[in-house]
Amino acid sequence: MNRPNRPNGLNHFPHLSRSSHLNRRPNRRILLSAASGGALAAALPLHGRLPERPAGPSDRHRVRREEIAALHRAAAAVRHSDSRYGGGSAQAQAAGHLLDQWALPLFGRPLPPTREHELCAICAELARLAGWAALDTGRHAAARRHFDRALYWARAAEDPDAITYVLATMALHAALYSRPATALDMIQGALGPATHHASTRALAFTRLVEARAHARASDGRSAGIALASAERLLDAARPGGGPEWLDFLTHPRLAADAAEIHRDLGDSRACLAWHGQAEAMAPNAFTRSVGMRLAVVATAHLKAGDLEQSLAVGHRSVDILRQVDSRRARDYVLRLVHGLTPHRGLRAVDTFLSRVRHELNTPVA
């Protein structure tokens, strides 16, 4: 694919340019200063125990491996809870608290170089999760701030997978909210020289985000090329290859995104075909994603002229999403609601709209 020569893909974000502090390995004083981002409100307990609060400044013993492992477990619990319960859940909101109150203070104690890199990578993931929770609840300025922090820590960790994933997540944020050109610029950064050693799975995710950005820009040809590339990369990814936080990217997940890509391109037939391949996604693990995909599919059925099937799938979407605290997910359902406007007054349609209003706590004009 021919692209303009953009050396880092971040033209629209001058504060993230190659000359910025994000590209230099931070010294200890800079690491500590990152704590000034401020903690979120104290989180409710996760499904696993929170790590014990690090000792005060007078305690100079080295950071133990067990403390790093506890943060890994806590980040995984946040990630899984976000997928099941949405970014507005107490568990998902814990990411920023864990970063500021548990992870960052560890930089005040002696750290072997390898453990310091690992801690930087955990900080990147916690900041990314905090950004995703903010995005999911409609707090977009906060999401951008968290993603900036995540990119800082990913580069401090010198972790190609983390750098690639954070940039791709930032690009997805832009694509989802009417900035596909900016998203494609950022994809160039995610596929740039700094990420040549990224795992195949991380690159597959990046190509999938690229396909979504092209679809939002109504460029079907480029979206198809990027989607095919994502599928080939995912085919080539070995089981267990890449970090655990990319394990969600399976062929059913790719198919779910492909259904949305074709919905955005106005191709209902292709959308419904991809939906069939996405049915293997487990709603008890990927609750938000499954509910959103069903809203996408219901919209495609409506566009294809099948009101009965659209409402049937729409009800399934509400069944699932009533468990999820996600403004983004509710926006997917509202797109279906908007499409149902010409059919209001029909009993079946009004029954569905009533469920959306009361069970998703979403105003239906």
N, C-alpha and C positions, 0 to 999 in steps of 0.2 A: 504494500500500500504506500503510495507516495504521500509524504507529509511535508509541511513547511519545516525549514531548519530552525527548530527551537531547541537550543542546547540543553535546557533543563525543564522545559514544559511548565514553568511557573511564572510566565510573563505577567499574569494578572495578579500575582502575589509577590510584590517586590520585597516584602519583609522575609520571604523564604528563599531569596536568591542565593546563588552559590557563595557569594561574599558574606553572607550573614553568619551569625554565631551558630546557626543550626548545623553547619557543615564542619565545624571544628570540634574536636574532642574537648568537652568542657573540663575545666579544672575543678577541684573540690569546692572552692568558694562559689563558682557558678552553679554547680550541682545543688548546693544548699539553697541558693537564692531562688531556685525554681519553686520552692515551697510557698512562695508568696502568692501563688494562685488562689489560696484560700480553700478551706475544706467545705464540703457540703454539710448539711445538717447530719447529725449522728445517725448512722444507719441502724435499722433493725438487724438482728442476727441473721446471718445467712443460713443455708441448710447445713453448712459445716461451720466449725468454730472460727471466729475471727482470730488472727494471730495476736499473741499478747503484745501490748503496746511496748515499743522499744524502750530500753532504759534511758535515763536522763544523760545529759552531757558528761557527767562525772564518770560514767561507766565507760571505760575505754576498751573493753574486751572486743575481740574481733566479732564480726557478724557471723553467726553460725549457719551452717548449711540448712539446719532445721528451720530457721527463720525464713530463709529464701523459699524453702519447700512449702511452708505455711502460706506465704504470699501467692505462690503458684496455685495452690488449692483454692485460696479465696478468690483469685481472679477467675479460675475456671467456674466456681460456683456463681459468680456474678454473670459470667457469659451465658451459662445455661439458664439462669433465672430470667435474664433479659429475653432470651428466645422464647421462653414459656409464658412469661407474665408481662412482658413489655417494658419499655424504658421508663415508664412512670411508676413501676413497682419499687418498693423499698429496697429489694435486693439489687436491682439494676442501679439505683441511685447510690449504692454503697461504693461504687468504683472511685469516685472523687475523694471520698472520705478515706478509703484505704490508701490511695496514693499520697495524700497530704499528711495523714496522721500516722500511718504505719510504714510505708515504703520510704518516703523521702528522709525521715529522721535517721534511717540506717546509714546514710552517707556521712553522718557525723562521727561514725566509728570506723576503726581500721577495716579495710576491705582488700583482700587479695585481688589482683587485676581480673582474674577470670570471674570471680564472684561479683565484682563491680560491673562488668559487662552484663552479667545475668540480671543484676538488680536494675540496670538501665533498661533492659528489655522488658522486665516486669512493669516498670514505670510507664514505658511506651504503651503496653497493653492496657493498663489501668486507665491511662489518659484517653486512649482510643475508645474504651468502653464507656467512659464518662461522656465523651463526645457523641457516641452513638445513642446513649440514653437521652441526651439533650436534643439530638436530632429527632428522635422518635416521639418526643413530647412537644415538638414545635419551637424549641428554644434555639434558634439557628445561630445567633451571635455567640452564645455559650458553646455550641457545638464546634464552631470554627476555632474558638480559643482552645478548647480541649484538644482538637486535632493538631493545632500548631504545637502544643506541648508534646503530644504523642510523637510527632515527627522529630522534634528535638531529641527526645529520649531514644528513639529508634536509631538515630544517627550517632548518638553517644554510645549506644550499644554496638555500633558497627555491625548491625544485623540486616543483611540484604532482604530477608523475608519480611521483617518488621517494617523496613523502609518502604518496600513495595506495597505492602498491605495497607499501611497508613495512607500513602498517596492515593492508592486506588479507592480507599474509603472516602477520602476527601473529594475525589472525582465523582464518586457515586452521589455524594451529598449535592454537589453542584448539578449533576445531571437530573436528579429527582426534582429539583426546585428551579427549573427553567433556566439553567445556565449550561446547556450542553457544550457550547464552544469552550467555556472555561474548563469543563470536565475533560474535554479532549486534550487541552493543553496540559492538564495535570497527568493524564495518562502517559504523555510523553516523558514526564518526570519519572513515573512509575516503571517505565520500560527503558530508562536511560542507563548510562554506563555504570552508575553506582549500584545497580541492581542486577548486573550480569550474572551474579552467583545466586540469585534467588531460586527457590525450588520451583519445579514444574507446576505444582499446585498453586503457588502464589501468582505465577505468571498466567495461569488459566483464569484465576479470579480477575486479574487485571484486564484480560481480553474480554471477559464477560461484561465487566463494567463498561469497557469501550463500546461493546455492542449496544448496551443500554443507552449510552450517550448518543450514539448515531441514530438509534430509533427515536429518541426524543427530538432529534434534529430532523426527523423524517427522511433520513438517508438510508433507504432499505438495502442498497447494494453494499455499502460499507458495514452496516450492521450485520448482514449475512456473512461477510468475510471474517469479521471479528468473532462472531458466534462460532463459526466453523473452526477457527483457530483455537478458541477456548475449549471446544469439544475435543480436538486432537490433543491438546496439552493435557486435558484431564484423562484422556485415554492412556496417555504415556506416564502419568503420575503413578508411582509405585505405592502400594498400601503402606501407610506409616511414613511416607516421604513428605517432609515438611512439618512444621510445628503443629501441635495439637489444636491450636485455635483456628486452624484451617480445615479441620476434619469435617466441618459442616458442608464443604464443597464436594458434593457427590453428583452423580449423573442425574438423580431425581431433582436435586436443587438446581442444577444447570437447566433442566427442562422447565422448572417453575419460572426461572428468569426468562427463558426463551418464550414461554407463553406470554409473559408481560411485554417482551420486546415486540412480538407480533401483534398484540393488542394495540400497542402504541403506533404501529405501522398501519393499523386498520385492516389487518388480515385475520379475520375471525376464524377462518378454516384452519390456518396454521396454528393459531393460538390454541384451539381446541385439540389439535393433534399433539402438540407438545404437552398439554395438560394431562393427557393419558399417560405419558411417561413420568410425570411428576407425582402420580398418585401414591408412589411408594414412600413419600415423605411421612414420617410419623408425627401425627398431630400432638401427641403428648410430649414430644421433644422439641418440635419446631412449630409450636402453636401459632405464633404470629404469622410466620411465613405461609403456613397452610391456609389460615383464614384469609390472608391477603390474596393468595393465588385463587381461592374460590371466588372472591369478589371480582378479580380480573376475569375469570372464566364466565361468571354470571353476566358481566358486561358484554363479553364476546357473544354469548348466546342471545342477548337482547339485540345487539347490532345485527345478528344473523336473522332476526325476526322471530325467535322462539321465546315468547314471553313466559310460557309455562315453565320451560326448563331454566330460564334465567332466574325466576323466582325460587325454584326448587334449590338451585345451587346457592342463591343468595341467602336462603334460610340456613343452609349448612354453614355458610360463612359467619352468620350471626351466632349460631350455636357455638362456634369455636372462639370467636373474637370477644364474646361477652366475658371471657376469662382473662382478657388481656388489657393492660392499661397502656394504650398506644394511640396517640393522636394520628400518627401516620397511617395506622391500620384503619382507623375510622374514616380518614380521608378517602381510602380506597372504596369503602362502602358508600360514601357520599357520592362518588363518581357514578356508581350504579343508581343511586337514588335520583340523581340529576337525569340520567337516561330514562328513568321511569316516569318523568313528568307528564308526557303525553297520555299515559295510561292511568293517571290518578282518577279516582272515582270508581274503579273496578274493585270489587271486594277483596280479591286476592292481593292486589297491589297495596291497598290501604292497610291490610293486615300486616304485610311485610314492613311498610313504613312505620307502623305502630311499634313493631318489634325493634326496629332501629332506634326509634325515639326513646323507648323505655329501657331496653336491655343494653344498648350501647351508650345510653345517656347522651345521645347526639341530637341536637335540634334538626328537625326536618322542616324546611320552609314550606 
